Amino acid sequence: MQASLINWTLSTIDSQVGVFVPPVDMRQKINQIKALPPLPAIAQKILQLGADPLADARKLGALIEQDPLLTAQVIRWASSSFYGYRGKISSVEDAISRVLGFDFVFNLALGLASLAPLKSPKEGQIGTKMFWTHALASTHLMKVLSERIHAAHRPEAQQIFLAALLHNIGFPLMGDQFPEEFSFLNTLIKSNPSLSVFNLENYAFGVDHTMLGVWLMTTWSMPKPLTDIVYHHHNPFYRGDNYQLNLLTFLNDYLLGLLGIGDAQNQACPDEVFTGLYVTRASLDDILDKLNDKIESISATAEMLAL
């Protein structure tokens, strides 16, 4: 890998100006930032509702409908071809009771609300369209993968969903706070399709999206399992808190990479991932075939969410 990185010079020549664009160090820029975007008020209210033992579809629906954009996103999600519901969804409560369920909408709304303040470019391998395609596919794939894991080792469903949706939140944060570096990385990825995105960004910037993501999660005081996965999800050998959720996320990214989705397209998956989750490679062969049939509808929903 190091030799590949050293020899990338020809691939990073800017065709318009004809000069080599050297790696840059983002750490100085990071140190100059005084404050990150705050966690939106609606996301804070959703977190508070999670502690309410009397929370139900009506309360959650009424809370989400305080935010018109969030309401539209939840209804679009429930109405998408991905779920195949043929009736009309006219309210968030409908989306909860008829299609998605309370837990799903709770986690979805929290994830959507958290991402709302991050304004990042749409196109490219790390743009918001790919982010949402990967996030949507992950919410489905990680749930299916978790069902193959013995119940004694299976992470909680809520943790799985939030990890699936938000573990790459560092990319939207990069696009929001560091647009020049974000554009440069997109170009770099396109010019070096055989190299790992994670290695490219580390070499180019001295930091990566996991560091940016955990910075944001810590600032927002998000739950520790989510914070752990945001930071460690490219490390299959991590064995600290929530490591099995981390292994599940790593395996998810590896499998989606085989379909050309996300930032793990050139990422190997060591045997320790499978043994740590008590599954075999062969037992997962059918999962990707079934997911591949859903990619078109996933991409269509991602297109709506990336607007």
Secondary structure as GFF3:
##gff-version 3
##sequence-region A 1 307
A	DSSP	alpha_helix	2	6	.	.	.	ID=ss1
A	DSSP	three_ten_helix	9	12	.	.	.	ID=ss2
A	DSSP	alpha_helix	27	32	.	.	.	ID=ss3
A	DSSP	alpha_helix	41	49	.	.	.	ID=ss4
A	DSSP	alpha_helix	57	64	.	.	.	ID=ss5
A	DSSP	alpha_helix	68	79	.	.	.	ID=ss6
A	DSSP	alpha_helix	92	94	.	.	.	ID=ss7
A	DSSP	pi_helix	95	100	.	.	.	ID=ss8
A	DSSP	alpha_helix	102	115	.	.	.	ID=ss9
A	DSSP	alpha_helix	128	147	.	.	.	ID=ss10
A	DSSP	three_ten_helix	151	153	.	.	.	ID=ss11
A	DSSP	alpha_helix	157	166	.	.	.	ID=ss12
A	DSSP	alpha_helix	170	177	.	.	.	ID=ss13
A	DSSP	alpha_helix	179	191	.	.	.	ID=ss14
A	DSSP	alpha_helix	197	205	.	.	.	ID=ss15
A	DSSP	alpha_helix	209	219	.	.	.	ID=ss16
A	DSSP	alpha_helix	224	232	.	.	.	ID=ss17
A	DSSP	alpha_helix	243	258	.	.	.	ID=ss18
A	DSSP	alpha_helix	271	277	.	.	.	ID=ss19
A	DSSP	three_ten_helix	282	284	.	.	.	ID=ss20
A	DSSP	alpha_helix	285	292	.	.	.	ID=ss21
A	DSSP	alpha_helix	295	305	.	.	.	ID=ss22
###
